[in-house]
Amino acid sequence: MKRTVRAVYPGSFDPITNGHIYIAERAAAIFDEVRVSILVNPQKHSTFSVEERHAMAREALSYLPNVTVDHFTGLLVDYLRQERSRVIIRGLRAMSDFEYEFQMALMNRQLAPEIETFFIVTDPKYSYLSSSVIRDIFQFGGTVHDMVPPGVFRRLRERFPPISQGRDPRRNGHA
Ligand code: PNS
């Protein structure tokens, strides 16, 4: 009987960007199932709630039949064991990502030697793209629609209305 290989692609996804979608798509072409899993971290302030991040990711990835969206708290390796997965997917944009990713992969291996981390290199056009850069651009009145999926663009516009509509950018998008 053929074994199904399930990979977990973890992250904050606050919000999901086209760079994340590129990585999920490439992972989906290799692994039988890919679970995009959003870290719920009560200690870290996020711009979007887990429900919003979940909805945005699900909408954006619905065209990939073997990709699902989930969320988790606690240790990533515990979540993988619970989900019967032995594969972590992480995207690499530049050498500057490498040190942090390498440390995380080694720590996860120390905690769970049976779990493997796979790195997928981004498309160069997304090498400078991150959720925090996207948030900053919207927060300070800029706009980018070719870097995020349409549902994310719409929610960013709702959260950070354009400054020309009378918003004070120092108020962080909140009324
Ligand atoms: O998108 P991010 O914020 O770079 O993702 C980081 C993430 C969620 C993969 C990482 O913070 C994580 O796995 N957190 C869960 C806690 C954990 O397992 N920590 C030990 C690994 S170093």
Backbone and ligand atoms as CSV (ligand in chain L), in Angstrom:
chain,resi,resn,atom,element,x,y,z
A,1,MET,N,N,0.837,-1.203,0.000
A,1,MET,CA,C,0.000,0.000,0.000
A,1,MET,C,C,0.878,1.264,0.000
A,2,LYS,N,N,0.488,2.234,-0.806
A,2,LYS,CA,C,1.293,3.459,-0.918
A,2,LYS,C,C,1.166,4.308,0.355
A,3,ARG,N,N,2.316,4.778,0.822
A,3,ARG,CA,C,2.327,5.610,2.022
A,3,ARG,C,C,2.068,7.070,1.637
A,4,THR,N,N,1.192,7.719,2.388
A,4,THR,CA,C,0.922,9.130,2.125
A,4,THR,C,C,1.907,9.978,2.929
A,5,VAL,N,N,2.620,10.856,2.241
A,5,VAL,CA,C,3.572,11.719,2.951
A,5,VAL,C,C,2.940,13.099,3.150
A,6,ARG,N,N,2.741,13.426,4.422
A,6,ARG,CA,C,2.139,14.713,4.767
A,6,ARG,C,C,3.226,15.662,5.260
A,7,ALA,N,N,3.284,16.826,4.645
A,7,ALA,CA,C,4.260,17.836,5.061
A,7,ALA,C,C,3.532,18.984,5.757
A,8,VAL,N,N,4.204,19.572,6.727
A,8,VAL,CA,C,3.637,20.721,7.439
A,8,VAL,C,C,4.457,21.956,7.076
A,9,TYR,N,N,3.763,23.000,6.641
A,9,TYR,CA,C,4.412,24.273,6.330
A,9,TYR,C,C,3.964,25.267,7.410
A,10,PRO,N,N,4.798,25.443,8.460
A,10,PRO,CA,C,4.382,26.295,9.586
A,10,PRO,C,C,4.811,27.742,9.401
A,11,GLY,N,N,4.113,28.635,10.082
A,11,GLY,CA,C,4.511,30.038,10.042
A,11,GLY,C,C,3.490,30.900,10.744
A,12,SER,N,N,3.788,32.194,10.772
A,12,SER,CA,C,2.850,33.141,11.393
A,12,SER,C,C,1.769,33.556,10.383
A,13,PHE,N,N,2.131,33.654,9.134
A,13,PHE,CA,C,1.198,33.985,8.046
A,13,PHE,C,C,0.312,35.184,8.429
A,14,ASP,N,N,0.934,36.287,8.779
A,14,ASP,CA,C,0.211,37.461,9.304
A,14,ASP,C,C,0.452,38.697,8.438
A,15,PRO,N,N,-0.043,38.715,7.195
A,15,PRO,CA,C,-0.891,37.738,6.523
A,15,PRO,C,C,-0.072,36.878,5.550
A,16,ILE,N,N,-0.755,35.916,4.931
A,16,ILE,CA,C,-0.118,35.108,3.878
A,16,ILE,C,C,0.204,36.019,2.684
A,17,THR,N,N,1.357,35.793,2.067
A,17,THR,CA,C,1.770,36.595,0.904
A,17,THR,C,C,1.925,35.673,-0.316
A,18,ASN,N,N,2.165,36.290,-1.466
A,18,ASN,CA,C,2.391,35.476,-2.670
A,18,ASN,C,C,3.664,34.640,-2.542
A,19,GLY,N,N,4.605,35.111,-1.734
A,19,GLY,CA,C,5.830,34.329,-1.487
A,19,GLY,C,C,5.502,33.026,-0.762
A,20,HIS,N,N,4.629,33.095,0.250
A,20,HIS,CA,C,4.209,31.873,0.954
A,20,HIS,C,C,3.471,30.931,-0.009
A,21,ILE,N,N,2.624,31.522,-0.836
A,21,ILE,CA,C,1.812,30.701,-1.755
A,21,ILE,C,C,2.726,29.968,-2.741
A,22,TYR,N,N,3.765,30.649,-3.174
A,22,TYR,CA,C,4.742,30.028,-4.085
A,22,TYR,C,C,5.371,28.792,-3.423
A,23,ILE,N,N,5.748,28.931,-2.151
A,23,ILE,CA,C,6.374,27.808,-1.433
A,23,ILE,C,C,5.357,26.667,-1.260
A,24,ALA,N,N,4.132,27.015,-0.881
A,24,ALA,CA,C,3.097,25.982,-0.680
A,24,ALA,C,C,2.838,25.231,-1.984
A,25,GLU,N,N,2.815,25.971,-3.088
A,25,GLU,CA,C,2.547,25.353,-4.392
A,25,GLU,C,C,3.660,24.374,-4.768
A,26,ARG,N,N,4.897,24.772,-4.548
A,26,ARG,CA,C,6.018,23.889,-4.883
A,26,ARG,C,C,6.047,22.668,-3.964
A,27,ALA,N,N,5.709,22.868,-2.703
A,27,ALA,CA,C,5.654,21.729,-1.774
A,27,ALA,C,C,4.534,20.767,-2.195
A,28,ALA,N,N,3.429,21.330,-2.640
A,28,ALA,CA,C,2.274,20.505,-3.027
A,28,ALA,C,C,2.572,19.658,-4.264
A,29,ALA,N,N,3.543,20.104,-5.052
A,29,ALA,CA,C,3.914,19.331,-6.251
A,29,ALA,C,C,4.797,18.137,-5.886
A,30,ILE,N,N,5.348,18.135,-4.687
A,30,ILE,CA,C,6.270,17.073,-4.272
A,30,ILE,C,C,5.628,16.122,-3.258
A,31,PHE,N,N,4.924,16.695,-2.267
A,31,PHE,CA,C,4.374,15.879,-1.184
A,31,PHE,C,C,2.894,15.579,-1.440
A,32,ASP,N,N,2.425,14.452,-0.869
A,32,ASP,CA,C,1.028,14.057,-1.092
A,32,ASP,C,C,0.061,15.058,-0.481
A,33,GLU,N,N,0.385,15.484,0.730
A,33,GLU,CA,C,-0.475,16.450,1.426
A,33,GLU,C,C,0.405,17.528,2.039
A,34,VAL,N,N,-0.058,18.753,1.961
A,34,VAL,CA,C,0.666,19.851,2.615
A,34,VAL,C,C,-0.321,20.554,3.551
A,35,ARG,N,N,0.095,20.704,4.795
A,35,ARG,CA,C,-0.741,21.403,5.771
A,35,ARG,C,C,-0.067,22.724,6.125
A,36,VAL,N,N,-0.686,23.805,5.709
A,36,VAL,CA,C,-0.187,25.136,6.066
A,36,VAL,C,C,-0.697,25.410,7.478
A,37,SER,N,N,0.222,25.521,8.439
A,37,SER,CA,C,-0.198,25.571,9.847
A,37,SER,C,C,0.235,26.879,10.494
A,38,ILE,N,N,-0.756,27.591,10.975
A,38,ILE,CA,C,-0.532,28.938,11.522
A,38,ILE,C,C,-0.225,28.828,13.007
A,39,LEU,N,N,0.895,29.418,13.414
A,39,LEU,CA,C,1.241,29.413,14.836
A,39,LEU,C,C,0.361,30.408,15.580
A,40,VAL,N,N,-0.318,29.918,16.615
A,40,VAL,CA,C,-1.087,30.797,17.498
A,40,VAL,C,C,-0.212,31.043,18.714
A,41,ASN,N,N,0.292,32.267,18.807
A,41,ASN,CA,C,1.222,32.594,19.889
A,41,ASN,C,C,0.627,33.724,20.736
A,42,PRO,N,N,0.029,33.380,21.883
A,42,PRO,CA,C,-0.643,34.408,22.697
A,42,PRO,C,C,0.313,35.486,23.184
A,43,GLN,N,N,1.631,35.179,23.190
A,43,GLN,CA,C,2.606,36.166,23.667
A,43,GLN,C,C,2.993,37.192,22.600
A,44,LYS,N,N,2.606,36.922,21.371
A,44,LYS,CA,C,3.027,37.811,20.286
A,44,LYS,C,C,1.803,38.505,19.690
A,45,HIS,N,N,1.903,39.835,19.596
A,45,HIS,CA,C,0.793,40.576,18.997
A,45,HIS,C,C,0.762,40.301,17.495
A,46,SER,N,N,-0.413,39.983,16.995
A,46,SER,CA,C,-0.510,39.801,15.542
A,46,SER,C,C,-1.490,40.830,14.983
A,47,THR,N,N,-1.283,41.194,13.724
A,47,THR,CA,C,-2.173,42.174,13.095
A,47,THR,C,C,-3.539,41.559,12.840
A,48,PHE,N,N,-3.536,40.315,12.374
A,48,PHE,CA,C,-4.795,39.626,12.078
A,48,PHE,C,C,-5.003,38.493,13.088
A,49,SER,N,N,-6.261,38.263,13.439
A,49,SER,CA,C,-6.576,37.174,14.370
A,49,SER,C,C,-6.293,35.842,13.661
A,50,VAL,N,N,-6.236,34.793,14.427
A,50,VAL,CA,C,-5.979,33.490,13.810
A,50,VAL,C,C,-7.103,33.123,12.840
A,51,GLU,N,N,-8.341,33.515,13.169
A,51,GLU,CA,C,-9.470,33.208,12.271
A,51,GLU,C,C,-9.297,33.949,10.943
A,52,GLU,N,N,-8.868,35.206,11.023
A,52,GLU,CA,C,-8.660,35.987,9.785
A,52,GLU,C,C,-7.510,35.392,8.968
A,53,ARG,N,N,-6.414,35.049,9.650
A,53,ARG,CA,C,-5.252,34.485,8.936
A,53,ARG,C,C,-5.620,33.161,8.287
A,54,HIS,N,N,-6.418,32.381,9.033
A,54,HIS,CA,C,-6.880,31.097,8.528
A,54,HIS,C,C,-7.742,31.308,7.265
A,55,ALA,N,N,-8.692,32.226,7.353
A,55,ALA,CA,C,-9.605,32.471,6.227
A,55,ALA,C,C,-8.832,32.953,4.999
A,56,MET,N,N,-7.872,33.859,5.208
A,56,MET,CA,C,-7.091,34.395,4.079
A,56,MET,C,C,-6.270,33.292,3.419
A,57,ALA,N,N,-5.656,32.441,4.257
A,57,ALA,CA,C,-4.813,31.372,3.705
A,57,ALA,C,C,-5.683,30.359,2.974
A,58,ARG,N,N,-6.827,30.012,3.567
A,58,ARG,CA,C,-7.701,29.006,2.939
A,58,ARG,C,C,-8.189,29.499,1.574
A,59,GLU,N,N,-8.622,30.749,1.547
A,59,GLU,CA,C,-9.099,31.344,0.287
A,59,GLU,C,C,-8.001,31.306,-0.776
A,60,ALA,N,N,-6.802,31.734,-0.368
A,60,ALA,CA,C,-5.703,31.875,-1.329
A,60,ALA,C,C,-5.202,30.528,-1.845
A,61,LEU,N,N,-5.357,29.491,-1.034
A,61,LEU,CA,C,-4.783,28.184,-1.404
A,61,LEU,C,C,-5.835,27.196,-1.896
A,62,SER,N,N,-7.072,27.646,-2.059
A,62,SER,CA,C,-8.160,26.714,-2.385
A,62,SER,C,C,-7.954,26.059,-3.750
A,63,TYR,N,N,-7.104,26.643,-4.589
A,63,TYR,CA,C,-6.860,26.061,-5.923
A,63,TYR,C,C,-5.918,24.863,-5.870
A,64,LEU,N,N,-5.344,24.609,-4.702
A,64,LEU,CA,C,-4.419,23.472,-4.562
A,64,LEU,C,C,-5.132,22.361,-3.778
A,65,PRO,N,N,-5.570,21.296,-4.451
A,65,PRO,CA,C,-6.428,20.307,-3.783
A,65,PRO,C,C,-5.766,19.542,-2.643
A,66,ASN,N,N,-4.454,19.438,-2.651
A,66,ASN,CA,C,-3.793,18.674,-1.573
A,66,ASN,C,C,-3.199,19.577,-0.481
A,67,VAL,N,N,-3.664,20.833,-0.449
A,67,VAL,CA,C,-3.193,21.750,0.598
A,67,VAL,C,C,-4.360,22.101,1.526
A,68,THR,N,N,-4.134,21.951,2.834
A,68,THR,CA,C,-5.145,22.335,3.820
A,68,THR,C,C,-4.529,23.368,4.771
A,69,VAL,N,N,-5.400,24.049,5.498
A,69,VAL,CA,C,-4.926,25.072,6.440
A,69,VAL,C,C,-5.365,24.681,7.847
A,70,ASP,N,N,-4.453,24.893,8.797
A,70,ASP,CA,C,-4.731,24.510,10.177
A,70,ASP,C,C,-3.992,25.508,11.071
A,71,HIS,N,N,-4.173,25.400,12.387
A,71,HIS,CA,C,-3.344,26.214,13.280
A,71,HIS,C,C,-2.906,25.366,14.458
A,72,PHE,N,N,-1.875,25.854,15.153
A,72,PHE,CA,C,-1.350,25.085,16.282
A,72,PHE,C,C,-0.792,26.023,17.343
A,73,THR,N,N,-0.680,25.484,18.554
A,73,THR,CA,C,0.007,26.215,19.632
A,73,THR,C,C,1.077,25.281,20.182
A,74,GLY,N,N,2.033,25.838,20.866
A,74,GLY,CA,C,3.061,25.005,21.499
A,74,GLY,C,C,4.165,24.652,20.531
A,75,LEU,N,N,4.823,23.544,20.829
A,75,LEU,CA,C,5.989,23.148,20.031
A,75,LEU,C,C,5.571,22.593,18.676
A,76,LEU,N,N,6.297,23.018,17.670
A,76,LEU,CA,C,6.017,22.547,16.315
A,76,LEU,C,C,6.160,21.023,16.207
A,77,VAL,N,N,7.200,20.486,16.820
A,77,VAL,CA,C,7.423,19.035,16.681
A,77,VAL,C,C,6.307,18.229,17.350
A,78,ASP,N,N,5.734,18.760,18.435
A,78,ASP,CA,C,4.601,18.066,19.078
A,78,ASP,C,C,3.415,18.050,18.124
A,79,TYR,N,N,3.215,19.183,17.456
A,79,TYR,CA,C,2.116,19.266,16.489
A,79,TYR,C,C,2.326,18.266,15.343
A,80,LEU,N,N,3.569,18.180,14.854
A,80,LEU,CA,C,3.835,17.235,13.759
A,80,LEU,C,C,3.562,15.796,14.196
A,81,ARG,N,N,3.970,15.461,15.399
A,81,ARG,CA,C,3.737,14.100,15.887
A,81,ARG,C,C,2.240,13.825,15.982
A,82,GLN,N,N,1.523,14.819,16.473
A,82,GLN,CA,C,0.064,14.673,16.585
A,82,GLN,C,C,-0.575,14.497,15.205
A,83,GLU,N,N,-0.020,15.181,14.213
A,83,GLU,CA,C,-0.572,15.120,12.849
A,83,GLU,C,C,0.028,13.980,12.024
A,84,ARG,N,N,0.862,13.193,12.632
A,84,ARG,CA,C,1.531,12.065,11.957
A,84,ARG,C,C,2.284,12.528,10.714
A,85,SER,N,N,3.037,13.612,10.903
A,85,SER,CA,C,3.870,14.132,9.817
A,85,SER,C,C,5.325,14.113,10.272
A,86,ARG,N,N,6.231,13.904,9.314
A,86,ARG,CA,C,7.671,13.929,9.643
A,86,ARG,C,C,8.420,14.930,8.791
A,87,VAL,N,N,7.667,15.826,8.164
A,87,VAL,CA,C,8.295,16.774,7.241
A,87,VAL,C,C,7.878,18.209,7.561
A,88,ILE,N,N,8.882,19.045,7.805
A,88,ILE,CA,C,8.649,20.489,7.976
A,88,ILE,C,C,9.123,21.182,6.708
A,89,ILE,N,N,8.294,22.051,6.166
A,89,ILE,CA,C,8.686,22.860,5.000
A,89,ILE,C,C,8.972,24.277,5.467
A,90,ARG,N,N,10.085,24.829,5.011
A,90,ARG,CA,C,10.361,26.249,5.253
A,90,ARG,C,C,10.876,26.865,3.962
A,91,GLY,N,N,10.520,28.109,3.743
A,91,GLY,CA,C,10.984,28.820,2.558
A,91,GLY,C,C,12.264,29.580,2.885
A,92,LEU,N,N,13.136,29.685,1.896
A,92,LEU,CA,C,14.359,30.487,2.054
A,92,LEU,C,C,14.352,31.593,1.006
A,93,ARG,N,N,14.535,32.832,1.473
A,93,ARG,CA,C,14.546,33.963,0.539
A,93,ARG,C,C,15.950,34.443,0.253
A,94,ALA,N,N,16.788,34.411,1.262
A,94,ALA,CA,C,18.143,34.967,1.107
A,94,ALA,C,C,19.031,34.328,2.152
A,95,MET,N,N,20.328,34.575,2.033
A,95,MET,CA,C,21.275,34.035,3.011
A,95,MET,C,C,20.918,34.504,4.428
A,96,SER,N,N,20.341,35.704,4.503
A,96,SER,CA,C,20.008,36.250,5.821
A,96,SER,C,C,18.959,35.406,6.548
A,97,ASP,N,N,18.145,34.652,5.812
A,97,ASP,CA,C,17.185,33.742,6.457
A,97,ASP,C,C,17.886,32.523,7.031
A,98,PHE,N,N,19.040,32.209,6.463
A,98,PHE,CA,C,19.616,30.885,6.675
A,98,PHE,C,C,19.978,30.604,8.133
A,99,GLU,N,N,20.596,31.584,8.785
A,99,GLU,CA,C,21.101,31.337,10.144
A,99,GLU,C,C,19.959,30.962,11.094
A,100,TYR,N,N,18.901,31.753,11.050
A,100,TYR,CA,C,17.732,31.491,11.897
A,100,TYR,C,C,17.099,30.143,11.542
A,101,GLU,N,N,16.958,29.887,10.245
A,101,GLU,CA,C,16.314,28.645,9.801
A,101,GLU,C,C,17.152,27.424,10.177
A,102,PHE,N,N,18.468,27.562,10.049
A,102,PHE,CA,C,19.388,26.472,10.361
A,102,PHE,C,C,19.296,26.138,11.857
A,103,GLN,N,N,19.277,27.193,12.661
A,103,GLN,CA,C,19.188,27.012,14.120
A,103,GLN,C,C,17.864,26.318,14.481
A,104,MET,N,N,16.795,26.764,13.857
A,104,MET,CA,C,15.476,26.184,14.141
A,104,MET,C,C,15.431,24.713,13.701
A,105,ALA,N,N,15.991,24.435,12.533
A,105,ALA,CA,C,15.991,23.048,12.034
A,105,ALA,C,C,16.800,22.147,12.964
A,106,LEU,N,N,17.954,22.642,13.435
A,106,LEU,CA,C,18.775,21.820,14.343
A,106,LEU,C,C,18.085,21.617,15.684
A,107,MET,N,N,17.428,22.669,16.171
A,107,MET,CA,C,16.700,22.540,17.436
A,107,MET,C,C,15.555,21.539,17.292
A,108,ASN,N,N,14.837,21.635,16.194
A,108,ASN,CA,C,13.731,20.690,15.978
A,108,ASN,C,C,14.261,19.258,15.837
A,109,ARG,N,N,15.419,19.103,15.239
A,109,ARG,CA,C,16.002,17.758,15.105
A,109,ARG,C,C,16.415,17.212,16.479
A,110,GLN,N,N,16.928,18.125,17.302
A,110,GLN,CA,C,17.306,17.725,18.658
A,110,GLN,C,C,16.066,17.229,19.432
A,111,LEU,N,N,14.972,17.942,19.229
A,111,LEU,CA,C,13.734,17.595,19.939
A,111,LEU,C,C,13.062,16.362,19.356
A,112,ALA,N,N,13.185,16.191,18.041
A,112,ALA,CA,C,12.474,15.093,17.364
A,112,ALA,C,C,13.324,14.604,16.183
A,113,PRO,N,N,14.253,13.669,16.435
A,113,PRO,CA,C,15.203,13.257,15.390
A,113,PRO,C,C,14.540,12.637,14.159
A,114,GLU,N,N,13.331,12.154,14.292
A,114,GLU,CA,C,12.658,11.515,13.148
A,114,GLU,C,C,12.074,12.534,12.172
A,115,ILE,N,N,12.054,13.799,12.580
A,115,ILE,CA,C,11.438,14.828,11.723
A,115,ILE,C,C,12.507,15.538,10.890
A,116,GLU,N,N,12.211,15.715,9.617
A,116,GLU,CA,C,13.171,16.335,8.680
A,116,GLU,C,C,12.662,17.711,8.255
A,117,THR,N,N,13.569,18.684,8.168
A,117,THR,CA,C,13.186,20.001,7.636
A,117,THR,C,C,13.622,20.097,6.177
A,118,PHE,N,N,12.709,20.466,5.307
A,118,PHE,CA,C,13.007,20.664,3.885
A,118,PHE,C,C,12.908,22.160,3.586
A,119,PHE,N,N,13.931,22.673,2.900
A,119,PHE,CA,C,13.919,24.093,2.532
A,119,PHE,C,C,13.593,24.230,1.048
A,120,ILE,N,N,12.712,25.147,0.744
A,120,ILE,CA,C,12.384,25.445,-0.657
A,120,ILE,C,C,12.792,26.897,-0.907
A,121,VAL,N,N,13.562,27.079,-1.957
A,121,VAL,CA,C,14.066,28.421,-2.279
A,121,VAL,C,C,12.982,29.188,-3.028
A,122,THR,N,N,12.819,30.430,-2.649
A,122,THR,CA,C,11.771,31.252,-3.259
A,122,THR,C,C,12.106,31.657,-4.697
A,123,ASP,N,N,11.123,32.176,-5.374
A,123,ASP,CA,C,11.353,32.812,-6.663
A,123,ASP,C,C,12.032,34.158,-6.366
A,124,PRO,N,N,13.057,34.536,-7.163
A,124,PRO,CA,C,13.739,35.814,-6.862
A,124,PRO,C,C,12.782,36.996,-6.743
A,125,LYS,N,N,11.653,36.939,-7.450
A,125,LYS,CA,C,10.753,38.105,-7.386
A,125,LYS,C,C,10.106,38.262,-6.007
A,126,TYR,N,N,10.213,37.209,-5.166
A,126,TYR,CA,C,9.668,37.311,-3.811
A,126,TYR,C,C,10.771,37.402,-2.755
A,127,SER,N,N,12.000,37.578,-3.194
A,127,SER,CA,C,13.113,37.477,-2.241
A,127,SER,C,C,13.096,38.595,-1.188
A,128,TYR,N,N,12.462,39.702,-1.494
A,128,TYR,CA,C,12.419,40.831,-0.547
A,128,TYR,C,C,11.066,40.929,0.146
A,129,LEU,N,N,10.211,39.941,-0.082
A,129,LEU,CA,C,8.824,40.016,0.393
A,129,LEU,C,C,8.663,39.343,1.746
A,130,SER,N,N,7.976,40.021,2.664
A,130,SER,CA,C,7.662,39.392,3.949
A,130,SER,C,C,6.349,39.990,4.452
A,131,SER,N,N,5.708,39.288,5.359
A,131,SER,CA,C,4.443,39.792,5.928
A,131,SER,C,C,4.663,41.140,6.590
A,132,SER,N,N,5.805,41.309,7.274
A,132,SER,CA,C,6.014,42.572,7.996
A,132,SER,C,C,6.229,43.734,7.022
A,133,VAL,N,N,6.905,43.474,5.913
A,133,VAL,CA,C,7.084,44.529,4.902
A,133,VAL,C,C,5.711,44.932,4.341
A,134,ILE,N,N,4.877,43.943,4.067
A,134,ILE,CA,C,3.533,44.221,3.540
A,134,ILE,C,C,2.730,45.065,4.541
A,135,ARG,N,N,2.781,44.667,5.807
A,135,ARG,CA,C,2.034,45.413,6.846
A,135,ARG,C,C,2.525,46.850,6.920
A,136,ASP,N,N,3.843,47.036,6.875
A,136,ASP,CA,C,4.408,48.388,6.949
A,136,ASP,C,C,3.946,49.235,5.782
A,137,ILE,N,N,3.964,48.657,4.597
A,137,ILE,CA,C,3.586,49.428,3.406
A,137,ILE,C,C,2.144,49.931,3.545
A,138,PHE,N,N,1.239,49.036,3.953
A,138,PHE,CA,C,-0.170,49.420,4.078
A,138,PHE,C,C,-0.381,50.408,5.228
A,139,GLN,N,N,0.308,50.146,6.317
A,139,GLN,CA,C,0.174,50.980,7.501
A,139,GLN,C,C,0.539,52.427,7.215
A,140,PHE,N,N,1.554,52.605,6.343
A,140,PHE,CA,C,2.014,53.966,6.073
A,140,PHE,C,C,1.496,54.486,4.733
A,141,GLY,N,N,0.396,53.914,4.286
A,141,GLY,CA,C,-0.321,54.502,3.175
A,141,GLY,C,C,0.081,54.010,1.796
A,142,GLY,N,N,1.031,53.085,1.712
A,142,GLY,CA,C,1.401,52.528,0.404
A,142,GLY,C,C,0.446,51.413,0.029
A,143,THR,N,N,0.612,50.920,-1.161
A,143,THR,CA,C,-0.267,49.833,-1.590
A,143,THR,C,C,0.480,48.889,-2.529
A,144,VAL,N,N,0.191,47.619,-2.392
A,144,VAL,CA,C,0.811,46.624,-3.276
A,144,VAL,C,C,-0.224,45.543,-3.549
A,145,HIS,N,N,-0.567,45.302,-4.795
A,145,HIS,CA,C,-1.539,44.239,-5.013
A,145,HIS,C,C,-0.952,43.035,-5.722
A,146,ASP,N,N,0.280,43.171,-6.262
A,146,ASP,CA,C,0.852,41.996,-6.913
A,146,ASP,C,C,1.708,41.171,-5.948
A,147,MET,N,N,1.656,41.486,-4.684
A,147,MET,CA,C,2.463,40.751,-3.701
A,147,MET,C,C,1.625,39.921,-2.743
A,148,VAL,N,N,0.324,40.185,-2.739
A,148,VAL,CA,C,-0.572,39.423,-1.859
A,148,VAL,C,C,-1.792,38.980,-2.664
A,149,PRO,N,N,-2.448,37.894,-2.232
A,149,PRO,CA,C,-3.663,37.473,-2.942
A,149,PRO,C,C,-4.793,38.489,-2.741
A,150,PRO,N,N,-5.807,38.491,-3.628
A,150,PRO,CA,C,-6.852,39.530,-3.571
A,150,PRO,C,C,-7.564,39.620,-2.219
A,151,GLY,N,N,-7.841,38.474,-1.588
A,151,GLY,CA,C,-8.540,38.490,-0.288
A,151,GLY,C,C,-7.710,39.166,0.793
A,152,VAL,N,N,-6.400,39.027,0.709
A,152,VAL,CA,C,-5.504,39.660,1.677
A,152,VAL,C,C,-5.453,41.166,1.399
A,153,PHE,N,N,-5.388,41.512,0.125
A,153,PHE,CA,C,-5.361,42.926,-0.259
A,153,PHE,C,C,-6.607,43.641,0.292
A,154,ARG,N,N,-7.759,42.993,0.105
A,154,ARG,CA,C,-9.027,43.580,0.575
A,154,ARG,C,C,-9.003,43.774,2.097
A,155,ARG,N,N,-8.555,42.764,2.818
A,155,ARG,CA,C,-8.546,42.889,4.287
A,155,ARG,C,C,-7.511,43.913,4.775
A,156,LEU,N,N,-6.394,44.014,4.052
A,156,LEU,CA,C,-5.394,45.027,4.432
A,156,LEU,C,C,-5.968,46.426,4.233
A,157,ARG,N,N,-6.727,46.599,3.125
A,157,ARG,CA,C,-7.352,47.890,2.845
A,157,ARG,C,C,-8.382,48.243,3.912
A,158,GLU,N,N,-9.111,47.200,4.390
A,158,GLU,CA,C,-10.110,47.445,5.450
A,158,GLU,C,C,-9.412,47.812,6.765
A,159,ARG,N,N,-8.302,47.118,7.037
A,159,ARG,CA,C,-7.577,47.351,8.295
A,159,ARG,C,C,-6.801,48.663,8.263
A,160,PHE,N,N,-6.245,48.971,7.101
A,160,PHE,CA,C,-5.440,50.205,6.961
A,160,PHE,C,C,-5.976,51.008,5.779
A,161,PRO,N,N,-7.093,51.734,5.971
A,161,PRO,CA,C,-7.654,52.492,4.839
A,161,PRO,C,C,-6.627,53.480,4.299
A,162,PRO,N,N,-6.697,53.802,2.989
A,162,PRO,CA,C,-5.715,54.726,2.420
A,162,PRO,C,C,-5.713,56.056,3.168
A,163,ILE,N,N,-4.522,56.645,3.296
A,163,ILE,CA,C,-4.372,57.891,4.049
A,163,ILE,C,C,-5.205,59.014,3.421
A,164,SER,N,N,-5.407,58.940,2.098
A,164,SER,CA,C,-6.194,59.981,1.419
A,164,SER,C,C,-7.646,59.992,1.936
A,165,GLN,N,N,-8.068,58.898,2.613
A,165,GLN,CA,C,-9.421,58.897,3.179
A,165,GLN,C,C,-9.448,59.511,4.577
A,166,GLY,N,N,-8.374,60.197,4.908
A,166,GLY,CA,C,-8.366,60.932,6.170
A,166,GLY,C,C,-7.759,60.193,7.336
A,167,ARG,N,N,-7.121,59.053,7.098
A,167,ARG,CA,C,-6.546,58.299,8.207
A,167,ARG,C,C,-5.185,58.876,8.608
A,168,ASP,N,N,-4.941,58.892,9.902
A,168,ASP,CA,C,-3.636,59.305,10.405
A,168,ASP,C,C,-2.761,58.053,10.490
A,169,PRO,N,N,-1.665,57.963,9.680
A,169,PRO,CA,C,-0.863,56.737,9.652
A,169,PRO,C,C,-0.250,56.392,10.997
A,170,ARG,N,N,-0.106,57.386,11.884
A,170,ARG,CA,C,0.501,57.097,13.195
A,170,ARG,C,C,-0.448,56.302,14.078
A,171,ARG,N,N,-1.727,56.214,13.675
A,171,ARG,CA,C,-2.690,55.497,14.517
A,171,ARG,C,C,-2.745,54.013,14.188
A,172,ASN,N,N,-1.834,53.541,13.347
A,172,ASN,CA,C,-1.655,52.099,13.150
A,172,ASN,C,C,-2.883,51.411,12.552
A,173,GLY,N,N,-3.713,52.190,11.858
A,173,GLY,CA,C,-4.837,51.583,11.164
A,173,GLY,C,C,-6.039,51.338,12.046
A,174,HIS,N,N,-5.928,51.569,13.351
A,174,HIS,CA,C,-7.068,51.306,14.222
A,174,HIS,C,C,-7.789,52.615,14.496
A,175,ALA,N,N,-9.103,52.551,14.484
A,175,ALA,CA,C,-9.888,53.774,14.681
A,175,ALA,C,C,-9.774,54.244,16.124
L,1,PNS,O1,O,6.677,32.662,9.898
L,1,PNS,P1,P,7.578,32.571,11.086
L,1,PNS,O2,O,7.134,33.513,12.156
L,1,PNS,O3,O,9.029,32.734,10.714
L,1,PNS,O4,O,7.421,31.059,11.675
L,1,PNS,C1,C,8.143,30.636,12.803
L,1,PNS,C2,C,7.598,29.306,13.347
L,1,PNS,C3,C,6.102,29.371,13.589
L,1,PNS,C4,C,7.881,28.199,12.370
L,1,PNS,C5,C,8.383,28.999,14.671
L,1,PNS,O5,O,8.329,30.134,15.501
L,1,PNS,C6,C,7.818,27.817,15.454
L,1,PNS,O6,O,7.894,26.700,15.024
L,1,PNS,N1,N,7.210,28.097,16.625
L,1,PNS,C7,C,6.612,27.081,17.474
L,1,PNS,C8,C,7.394,26.894,18.757
L,1,PNS,C9,C,8.546,25.929,18.562
L,1,PNS,O7,O,8.376,24.784,18.221
L,1,PNS,N2,N,9.782,26.432,18.799
L,1,PNS,C10,C,10.982,25.603,18.689
L,1,PNS,C11,C,11.587,25.661,17.307
L,1,PNS,S1,S,13.013,26.638,17.354
